[in-house]
Amino acid sequence: MILFRYLARELAGTMMAVTLVLLMILMSGRLIQQLSAAAAGEVSLEIVFFTLLLRLPSFLEMILPLALFIAILLAYGRMYAENEMTVLSATGFSDNQLLGYTLIPALSTMLMVGFFSLYLSPLGAQKMEDLYRKQAELTEFELLAPGRFQSTRSGQRVTYTESLSADKTVMQKVFIADGNTLLVAEEGTQFVSDDTGSRFLKLTQGKRFEIPEDSLALQVLSFDEYGVKIADEPEERKKLRKEAVPTRDLLETQEPKLMAQLQWRVSLIIMVPLLALIALPLSKVNPRQGRFARLFPAIVLFMVYISLLIAMRGMVEKATLGAFGIWALHLVYLLIAGGLILGPGIMANLRRRAHA
């Protein structure tokens, strides 16, 4: 038990450090994206840090398997490099015992990843979907300042309103310049399509001025009501819709996109023990090589795993890959883990028989 606590403490300390570093990297990148979107008027600044908090479970479900993988490589690699494992082996501590002691924290990590992947991440995505839906209804008007020309949609459209209603849902004296088109109206209201998620602006009592690209003739159109699409649903929200579907609903569907989402969530759980099994033999290093000797090839093996998993998820979404495609990948990595663990012993037996 003392030995188990020592190994678990080594793994936990290294894993926590790796998790914090990776989490800071992901969250800082996400924060930059959100601040850029807020600066462009796409989202309100008040929700930036709240969305980061809601995204935390989805970050952790990706980070924890990698953190455990690296923790085993670094912690056990140090122990092999400093001959601690040699001493343990000399006292009768076997590789099978080390495997058993390693699988206990691996199973604990798997339970955490399962909680995040199957429940907490979809719940956070649901909250973000509700938040973005409210923002989509408010963003264009909420960020407008009456009496100022304001650039939106990456600078391609300029909007001006003389005044806004108290609840910021109706614009008066509206001017919009969008490419070669100018719109002037007495009033403008915004609505969001429930089917597509796109935002539209309904203008009343106004005129449309347009100069065709191949002509200098000015075309003028008067209208009582005129609808103009403000923005399509962002790709992030389309992705968020799939992530927000509860796991129990995914179990009852045959839609390829949702089936791929279910397989992805389960795959993150399966990855944890597989990566632990792969990392254990790769952590065995010669003291002369140092603890980082096999870190690079191990990381390459992980990157190939996660890249193939993401690619196969996309293929399942497009119905170009059967339902068993992703499970075949896990089986391949299980065979790799088995080969790395059992291979040296099998080769040693073959050599002994050859010399006998």
C-alpha positions as a Markdown table, in Angstrom:
| # | Residue | x | y | z |
|---|---|---|---|---|
| 1 | Met | 0.0 | 0.0 | 0.0 |
| 2 | Ile | 2.9 | 2.4 | 0.8 |
| 3 | Leu | 4.3 | 1.7 | -2.7 |
| 4 | Phe | 1.0 | 2.3 | -4.3 |
| 5 | Arg | 0.6 | 5.6 | -2.5 |
| 6 | Tyr | 4.1 | 6.6 | -3.6 |
| 7 | Leu | 3.4 | 5.8 | -7.3 |
| 8 | Ala | 0.0 | 7.4 | -7.2 |
| 9 | Arg | 1.4 | 10.6 | -5.7 |
| 10 | Glu | 4.1 | 10.7 | -8.4 |
| 11 | Leu | 1.5 | 10.3 | -11.1 |
| 12 | Ala | -1.0 | 12.7 | -9.5 |
| 13 | Gly | 1.6 | 15.5 | -9.1 |
| 14 | Thr | 2.9 | 15.2 | -12.6 |
| 15 | Met | -0.6 | 14.9 | -14.1 |
| 16 | Met | -1.9 | 18.0 | -12.2 |
| 17 | Ala | 1.1 | 20.0 | -13.5 |
| 18 | Val | 0.6 | 18.9 | -17.1 |
| 19 | Thr | -3.2 | 19.5 | -16.9 |
| 20 | Leu | -2.7 | 23.1 | -15.6 |
| 21 | Val | -0.2 | 23.9 | -18.4 |
| 22 | Leu | -2.4 | 22.4 | -21.2 |
| 23 | Leu | -5.5 | 24.1 | -19.7 |
| 24 | Met | -3.8 | 27.5 | -19.6 |
| 25 | Ile | -2.8 | 27.1 | -23.2 |
| 26 | Leu | -6.3 | 26.1 | -24.4 |
| 27 | Met | -8.1 | 28.7 | -22.3 |
| 28 | Ser | -5.7 | 31.5 | -23.4 |
| 29 | Gly | -6.3 | 30.7 | -27.0 |
| 30 | Arg | -10.0 | 30.6 | -26.5 |
| 31 | Leu | -9.9 | 33.8 | -24.5 |
| 32 | Ile | -8.2 | 35.6 | -27.4 |
| 33 | Gln | -10.9 | 34.3 | -29.8 |
| 34 | Gln | -13.7 | 35.5 | -27.6 |
| 35 | Leu | -12.1 | 38.9 | -27.0 |
| 36 | Ser | -11.7 | 39.3 | -30.8 |
| 37 | Ala | -15.3 | 38.4 | -31.3 |
| 38 | Ala | -16.3 | 40.9 | -28.6 |
| 39 | Ala | -14.2 | 43.6 | -30.2 |
| 40 | Ala | -15.8 | 42.9 | -33.6 |
| 41 | Gly | -19.3 | 43.3 | -32.0 |
| 42 | Glu | -20.2 | 39.6 | -32.4 |
| 43 | Val | -20.7 | 38.9 | -28.7 |
| 44 | Ser | -21.1 | 40.9 | -25.6 |
| 45 | Leu | -18.0 | 41.4 | -23.5 |
| 46 | Glu | -19.9 | 40.4 | -20.4 |
| 47 | Ile | -20.3 | 36.8 | -21.5 |
| 48 | Val | -16.7 | 36.2 | -22.5 |
| 49 | Phe | -15.5 | 34.8 | -19.2 |
| 50 | Phe | -18.8 | 33.0 | -18.5 |
| 51 | Thr | -18.4 | 31.1 | -21.8 |
| 52 | Leu | -14.9 | 30.1 | -20.8 |
| 53 | Leu | -16.3 | 28.6 | -17.6 |
| 54 | Leu | -19.0 | 26.7 | -19.5 |
| 55 | Arg | -16.3 | 25.4 | -21.9 |
| 56 | Leu | -14.1 | 24.1 | -19.0 |
| 57 | Pro | -15.6 | 20.5 | -19.0 |
| 58 | Ser | -15.0 | 20.1 | -22.8 |
| 59 | Phe | -11.4 | 21.3 | -22.3 |
| 60 | Leu | -10.8 | 18.8 | -19.5 |
| 61 | Glu | -12.3 | 15.8 | -21.3 |
| 62 | Met | -9.6 | 16.3 | -24.0 |
| 63 | Ile | -6.8 | 17.3 | -21.6 |
| 64 | Leu | -7.1 | 14.5 | -19.0 |
| 65 | Pro | -6.3 | 11.5 | -21.2 |
| 66 | Leu | -3.2 | 13.3 | -22.6 |
| 67 | Ala | -2.2 | 14.5 | -19.1 |
| 68 | Leu | -2.3 | 10.9 | -17.8 |
| 69 | Phe | -0.4 | 9.7 | -20.8 |
| 70 | Ile | 2.4 | 12.3 | -20.3 |
| 71 | Ala | 2.4 | 11.8 | -16.5 |
| 72 | Ile | 3.1 | 8.1 | -16.8 |
| 73 | Leu | 5.9 | 8.7 | -19.3 |
| 74 | Leu | 7.5 | 11.4 | -17.1 |
| 75 | Ala | 7.0 | 9.9 | -13.7 |
| 76 | Tyr | 7.9 | 6.4 | -14.5 |
| 77 | Gly | 10.6 | 7.6 | -16.9 |
| 78 | Arg | 12.3 | 9.4 | -14.0 |
| 79 | Met | 12.1 | 6.4 | -11.8 |
| 80 | Tyr | 13.7 | 4.2 | -14.5 |
| 81 | Ala | 16.3 | 6.8 | -15.2 |
| 82 | Glu | 17.2 | 7.0 | -11.5 |
| 83 | Asn | 17.2 | 3.2 | -11.0 |
| 84 | Glu | 14.2 | 3.3 | -8.7 |
| 85 | Met | 12.4 | 0.8 | -10.8 |
| 86 | Thr | 15.5 | -1.4 | -10.8 |
| 87 | Val | 15.6 | -1.4 | -7.0 |
| 88 | Leu | 11.8 | -2.2 | -6.9 |
| 89 | Ser | 12.3 | -5.1 | -9.3 |
| 90 | Ala | 15.1 | -6.5 | -7.2 |
| 91 | Thr | 12.8 | -6.6 | -4.2 |
| 92 | Gly | 10.2 | -8.7 | -6.1 |
| 93 | Phe | 8.0 | -5.9 | -7.5 |
| 94 | Ser | 6.8 | -7.3 | -10.9 |
| 95 | Asp | 5.7 | -5.6 | -14.1 |
| 96 | Asn | 2.2 | -7.0 | -13.5 |
| 97 | Gln | 2.0 | -5.3 | -10.1 |
| 98 | Leu | 3.1 | -2.0 | -11.7 |
| 99 | Leu | 0.4 | -2.5 | -14.4 |
| 100 | Gly | -2.2 | -3.0 | -11.7 |
| 101 | Tyr | -1.1 | 0.0 | -9.7 |
| 102 | Thr | -1.2 | 2.1 | -12.9 |
| 103 | Leu | -4.6 | 1.0 | -14.0 |
| 104 | Ile | -6.2 | 2.2 | -10.7 |
| 105 | Pro | -5.5 | 6.0 | -11.3 |
| 106 | Ala | -6.2 | 5.3 | -15.0 |
| 107 | Leu | -9.7 | 4.0 | -14.1 |
| 108 | Ser | -10.3 | 7.0 | -11.8 |
| 109 | Thr | -9.3 | 9.3 | -14.7 |
| 110 | Met | -11.6 | 7.4 | -17.0 |
| 111 | Leu | -14.5 | 8.0 | -14.6 |
| 112 | Met | -13.8 | 11.7 | -14.5 |
| 113 | Val | -13.6 | 11.9 | -18.3 |
| 114 | Gly | -16.8 | 9.9 | -18.6 |
| 115 | Phe | -18.6 | 12.4 | -16.2 |
| 116 | Phe | -17.3 | 15.3 | -18.3 |
| 117 | Ser | -17.9 | 13.8 | -21.7 |
| 118 | Leu | -21.3 | 12.2 | -21.1 |
| 119 | Tyr | -22.9 | 14.7 | -18.8 |
| 120 | Leu | -21.1 | 17.9 | -17.8 |
| 121 | Ser | -19.9 | 18.9 | -21.3 |
| 122 | Pro | -23.3 | 18.5 | -23.0 |
| 123 | Leu | -24.9 | 20.5 | -20.1 |
| 124 | Gly | -22.3 | 23.3 | -20.5 |
| 125 | Ala | -23.0 | 23.3 | -24.3 |
| 126 | Gln | -26.7 | 23.6 | -23.6 |
| 127 | Lys | -26.1 | 26.6 | -21.4 |
| 128 | Met | -23.9 | 28.1 | -24.0 |
| 129 | Glu | -26.5 | 27.5 | -26.7 |
| 130 | Asp | -29.1 | 29.3 | -24.7 |
| 131 | Leu | -26.7 | 32.1 | -24.0 |
| 132 | Tyr | -25.8 | 32.5 | -27.7 |
| 133 | Arg | -29.4 | 32.4 | -28.7 |
| 134 | Lys | -30.1 | 35.3 | -26.4 |
| 135 | Gln | -27.0 | 37.1 | -27.7 |
| 136 | Ala | -28.1 | 36.5 | -31.3 |
| 137 | Glu | -31.3 | 38.4 | -30.6 |
| 138 | Leu | -29.5 | 41.3 | -28.9 |
| 139 | Thr | -26.0 | 41.5 | -30.3 |
| 140 | Glu | -26.7 | 43.7 | -33.4 |
| 141 | Phe | -28.8 | 46.2 | -31.5 |
| 142 | Glu | -27.2 | 45.9 | -28.1 |
| 143 | Leu | -23.8 | 46.9 | -29.4 |
| 144 | Leu | -25.1 | 49.8 | -31.6 |
| 145 | Ala | -24.5 | 53.3 | -30.3 |
| 146 | Pro | -27.2 | 55.8 | -31.5 |
| 147 | Gly | -25.9 | 58.6 | -33.5 |
| 148 | Arg | -22.7 | 56.8 | -34.6 |
| 149 | Phe | -21.6 | 55.0 | -37.8 |
| 150 | Gln | -20.7 | 51.5 | -36.7 |
| 151 | Ser | -18.9 | 48.8 | -38.7 |
| 152 | Thr | -20.1 | 45.2 | -38.4 |
| 153 | Arg | -19.6 | 41.8 | -40.2 |
| 154 | Ser | -15.9 | 42.2 | -40.5 |
| 155 | Gly | -16.1 | 45.8 | -41.8 |
| 156 | Gln | -18.3 | 44.9 | -44.8 |
| 157 | Arg | -21.4 | 46.7 | -43.5 |
| 158 | Val | -21.8 | 50.0 | -41.8 |
| 159 | Thr | -24.9 | 50.7 | -39.8 |
| 160 | Tyr | -26.2 | 54.0 | -38.4 |
| 161 | Thr | -29.3 | 54.6 | -36.3 |
| 162 | Glu | -30.5 | 57.9 | -35.0 |
| 163 | Ser | -32.1 | 56.4 | -31.9 |
| 164 | Leu | -33.0 | 53.1 | -30.3 |
| 165 | Ser | -36.1 | 52.2 | -28.3 |
| 166 | Ala | -35.7 | 51.7 | -24.5 |
| 167 | Asp | -35.5 | 47.9 | -24.8 |
| 168 | Lys | -33.1 | 48.2 | -27.8 |
| 169 | Thr | -35.3 | 46.2 | -30.1 |
| 170 | Val | -36.4 | 48.9 | -32.5 |
| 171 | Met | -34.2 | 51.3 | -34.5 |
| 172 | Gln | -35.4 | 54.7 | -35.8 |
| 173 | Lys | -34.0 | 56.5 | -38.8 |
| 174 | Val | -31.8 | 53.7 | -40.1 |
| 175 | Phe | -29.0 | 53.9 | -42.6 |
| 176 | Ile | -27.1 | 50.7 | -43.8 |
| 177 | Ala | -24.3 | 50.6 | -46.3 |
| 178 | Asp | -23.5 | 47.1 | -47.5 |
| 179 | Gly | -21.1 | 46.9 | -50.5 |
| 180 | Asn | -22.8 | 48.6 | -53.4 |
| 181 | Thr | -26.2 | 48.8 | -51.6 |
| 182 | Leu | -27.5 | 51.6 | -49.5 |
| 183 | Leu | -30.6 | 51.2 | -47.4 |
| 184 | Val | -32.5 | 54.0 | -45.7 |
| 185 | Ala | -35.6 | 53.4 | -43.6 |
| 186 | Glu | -37.8 | 54.9 | -40.9 |
| 187 | Glu | -37.6 | 51.9 | -38.7 |
| 188 | Gly | -35.9 | 48.6 | -38.2 |
| 189 | Thr | -36.5 | 45.5 | -36.1 |
| 190 | Gln | -34.5 | 42.3 | -35.8 |
| 191 | Phe | -35.5 | 38.7 | -35.5 |
| 192 | Val | -33.8 | 35.3 | -35.5 |
| 193 | Ser | -35.0 | 32.3 | -37.5 |
| 194 | Asp | -35.6 | 29.3 | -35.2 |
| 195 | Asp | -35.0 | 26.9 | -38.1 |
| 196 | Thr | -31.7 | 28.2 | -39.5 |
| 197 | Gly | -30.4 | 30.4 | -36.6 |
| 198 | Ser | -29.8 | 33.2 | -39.1 |
| 199 | Arg | -30.5 | 36.8 | -38.1 |
| 200 | Phe | -32.7 | 39.1 | -40.2 |
| 201 | Leu | -33.5 | 42.8 | -40.1 |
| 202 | Lys | -36.9 | 44.0 | -41.1 |
| 203 | Leu | -37.0 | 47.6 | -42.4 |
| 204 | Thr | -40.1 | 49.6 | -42.9 |
| 205 | Gln | -40.9 | 52.7 | -44.9 |
| 206 | Gly | -37.6 | 53.2 | -46.8 |
| 207 | Lys | -35.6 | 53.1 | -50.0 |
| 208 | Arg | -32.9 | 50.9 | -51.4 |
| 209 | Phe | -30.1 | 52.5 | -53.5 |
| 210 | Glu | -27.9 | 50.1 | -55.6 |
| 211 | Ile | -25.1 | 50.7 | -58.1 |
| 212 | Pro | -24.4 | 47.6 | -60.2 |
| 213 | Glu | -20.8 | 46.6 | -60.6 |
| 214 | Asp | -21.0 | 46.8 | -64.4 |
| 215 | Ser | -22.9 | 50.1 | -64.5 |
| 216 | Leu | -22.9 | 53.6 | -63.1 |
| 217 | Ala | -26.7 | 53.8 | -63.2 |
| 218 | Leu | -28.3 | 54.2 | -59.8 |
| 219 | Gln | -31.2 | 51.9 | -59.1 |
| 220 | Val | -33.7 | 53.2 | -56.5 |
| 221 | Leu | -36.4 | 51.0 | -54.9 |
| 222 | Ser | -39.0 | 52.2 | -52.5 |
| 223 | Phe | -40.5 | 49.8 | -50.1 |
| 224 | Asp | -43.0 | 49.5 | -47.2 |
| 225 | Glu | -41.3 | 46.4 | -45.7 |
| 226 | Tyr | -37.9 | 45.0 | -46.6 |
| 227 | Gly | -36.0 | 42.1 | -45.1 |
| 228 | Val | -32.3 | 41.7 | -45.1 |
| 229 | Lys | -30.2 | 38.9 | -43.7 |
| 230 | Ile | -27.8 | 40.3 | -41.1 |
| 231 | Ala | -25.7 | 37.1 | -40.5 |
| 232 | Asp | -25.9 | 33.4 | -41.0 |
| 233 | Glu | -25.6 | 31.1 | -38.0 |
| 234 | Pro | -22.0 | 30.9 | -37.0 |
| 235 | Glu | -20.2 | 27.5 | -37.6 |
| 236 | Glu | -19.4 | 27.4 | -33.9 |
| 237 | Arg | -23.1 | 27.4 | -33.0 |
| 238 | Lys | -23.8 | 24.6 | -35.6 |
| 239 | Lys | -21.1 | 22.6 | -33.8 |
| 240 | Leu | -22.4 | 23.6 | -30.4 |
| 241 | Arg | -25.9 | 22.3 | -31.3 |
| 242 | Lys | -24.5 | 18.7 | -31.7 |
| 243 | Glu | -22.4 | 19.0 | -28.5 |
| 244 | Ala | -25.5 | 20.2 | -26.6 |
| 245 | Val | -27.6 | 17.1 | -27.3 |
| 246 | Pro | -27.9 | 15.0 | -24.1 |
| 247 | Thr | -26.3 | 11.6 | -24.2 |
| 248 | Arg | -29.5 | 9.8 | -23.6 |
| 249 | Asp | -31.0 | 11.4 | -26.7 |
| 250 | Leu | -28.0 | 10.3 | -28.8 |
| 251 | Leu | -28.6 | 6.7 | -27.8 |
| 252 | Glu | -32.1 | 6.9 | -29.5 |
| 253 | Thr | -31.0 | 8.4 | -32.8 |
| 254 | Gln | -29.7 | 7.0 | -36.1 |
| 255 | Glu | -28.7 | 10.3 | -37.6 |
| 256 | Pro | -25.1 | 10.1 | -38.7 |
| 257 | Lys | -24.0 | 13.4 | -37.2 |
| 258 | Leu | -25.5 | 12.5 | -33.8 |
| 259 | Met | -24.1 | 8.9 | -34.0 |
| 260 | Ala | -20.7 | 10.4 | -34.6 |
| 261 | Gln | -21.1 | 12.6 | -31.6 |
| 262 | Leu | -22.0 | 9.7 | -29.4 |
| 263 | Gln | -19.0 | 7.6 | -30.6 |
| 264 | Trp | -16.7 | 10.6 | -29.9 |
| 265 | Arg | -17.9 | 10.9 | -26.3 |
| 266 | Val | -17.5 | 7.2 | -25.7 |
| 267 | Ser | -14.1 | 7.2 | -27.5 |
| 268 | Leu | -12.7 | 9.8 | -25.1 |
| 269 | Ile | -13.5 | 7.4 | -22.2 |
| 270 | Ile | -12.0 | 4.4 | -24.0 |
| 271 | Met | -8.8 | 6.4 | -24.8 |
| 272 | Val | -7.8 | 6.7 | -21.1 |
| 273 | Pro | -7.0 | 3.0 | -20.3 |
| 274 | Leu | -5.6 | 2.4 | -23.8 |
| 275 | Leu | -3.2 | 5.3 | -23.4 |
| 276 | Ala | -2.2 | 4.2 | -20.0 |
| 277 | Leu | -1.4 | 0.7 | -21.4 |
| 278 | Ile | 0.7 | 2.2 | -24.2 |
| 279 | Ala | 2.5 | 4.7 | -21.9 |
| 280 | Leu | 3.6 | 2.0 | -19.4 |
| 281 | Pro | 6.0 | 0.1 | -21.6 |
| 282 | Leu | 7.2 | 3.3 | -23.4 |
| 283 | Ser | 8.2 | 4.8 | -20.0 |
| 284 | Lys | 10.9 | 2.1 | -19.6 |
| 285 | Val | 14.2 | 3.9 | -20.5 |
| 286 | Asn | 17.8 | 3.1 | -20.0 |
| 287 | Pro | 19.4 | 5.3 | -17.3 |
| 288 | Arg | 21.9 | 6.4 | -19.9 |
| 289 | Gln | 19.2 | 7.6 | -22.2 |
| 290 | Gly | 17.4 | 9.8 | -19.7 |
| 291 | Arg | 13.7 | 10.1 | -18.8 |
| 292 | Phe | 12.7 | 11.9 | -22.1 |
| 293 | Ala | 14.2 | 9.3 | -24.4 |
| 294 | Arg | 10.8 | 8.0 | -25.6 |
| 295 | Leu | 8.7 | 11.0 | -25.0 |
| 296 | Phe | 8.8 | 12.3 | -28.6 |
| 297 | Pro | 7.7 | 8.9 | -30.3 |
| 298 | Ala | 5.1 | 8.5 | -27.6 |
| 299 | Ile | 3.6 | 12.0 | -28.3 |
| 300 | Val | 3.7 | 11.2 | -32.1 |
| 301 | Leu | 1.7 | 8.0 | -31.4 |
| 302 | Phe | -0.8 | 9.9 | -29.4 |
| 303 | Met | -1.2 | 12.6 | -32.1 |
| 304 | Val | -1.8 | 9.9 | -34.7 |
| 305 | Tyr | -4.4 | 8.4 | -32.5 |
| 306 | Ile | -6.4 | 11.6 | -31.9 |
| 307 | Ser | -6.0 | 12.8 | -35.5 |
| 308 | Leu | -7.4 | 9.5 | -36.8 |
| 309 | Leu | -10.2 | 9.7 | -34.3 |
| 310 | Ile | -11.2 | 13.2 | -35.4 |
| 311 | Ala | -11.0 | 12.2 | -39.0 |
| 312 | Met | -13.1 | 9.1 | -38.5 |
| 313 | Arg | -15.7 | 11.2 | -36.6 |
| 314 | Gly | -16.0 | 13.4 | -39.6 |
| 315 | Met | -16.4 | 10.4 | -41.9 |
| 316 | Val | -19.1 | 9.0 | -39.7 |
| 317 | Glu | -20.9 | 12.4 | -39.8 |
| 318 | Lys | -20.9 | 12.2 | -43.6 |
| 319 | Ala | -21.9 | 8.6 | -43.6 |
| 320 | Thr | -18.8 | 7.6 | -45.5 |
| 321 | Leu | -17.6 | 5.3 | -42.7 |
| 322 | Gly | -19.6 | 2.6 | -41.0 |
| 323 | Ala | -20.5 | 2.6 | -37.3 |
| 324 | Phe | -17.6 | 0.2 | -36.5 |
| 325 | Gly | -14.9 | 2.3 | -38.0 |
| 326 | Ile | -14.0 | 4.2 | -34.8 |
| 327 | Trp | -14.1 | 1.0 | -32.8 |
| 328 | Ala | -11.7 | -0.6 | -35.2 |
| 329 | Leu | -9.2 | 2.2 | -34.4 |
| 330 | His | -9.5 | 1.5 | -30.7 |
| 331 | Leu | -8.9 | -2.2 | -31.4 |
| 332 | Val | -5.7 | -1.4 | -33.4 |
| 333 | Tyr | -4.3 | 0.7 | -30.5 |
| 334 | Leu | -5.3 | -2.1 | -28.1 |
| 335 | Leu | -3.2 | -4.4 | -30.2 |
| 336 | Ile | -0.3 | -1.9 | -30.2 |
| 337 | Ala | -0.5 | -1.7 | -26.4 |
| 338 | Gly | -0.5 | -5.5 | -26.1 |
| 339 | Gly | 2.5 | -5.7 | -28.5 |
| 340 | Leu | 4.4 | -3.2 | -26.4 |
| 341 | Ile | 3.7 | -4.9 | -23.1 |
| 342 | Leu | 4.0 | -8.6 | -24.2 |
| 343 | Gly | 6.4 | -8.1 | -27.1 |
| 344 | Pro | 9.7 | -8.0 | -25.1 |
| 345 | Gly | 8.8 | -11.1 | -23.1 |
| 346 | Ile | 7.9 | -13.0 | -26.3 |
| 347 | Met | 11.1 | -11.9 | -28.1 |
| 348 | Ala | 13.2 | -12.9 | -25.0 |
| 349 | Asn | 11.6 | -16.4 | -25.0 |
| 350 | Leu | 12.2 | -16.8 | -28.7 |
| 351 | Arg | 15.9 | -15.9 | -28.3 |
| 352 | Arg | 16.3 | -18.3 | -25.4 |
| 353 | Arg | 14.8 | -21.1 | -27.5 |
| 354 | Ala | 17.0 | -20.2 | -30.4 |
| 355 | His | 20.1 | -20.5 | -28.3 |
| 356 | Ala | 18.9 | -23.7 | -26.5 |
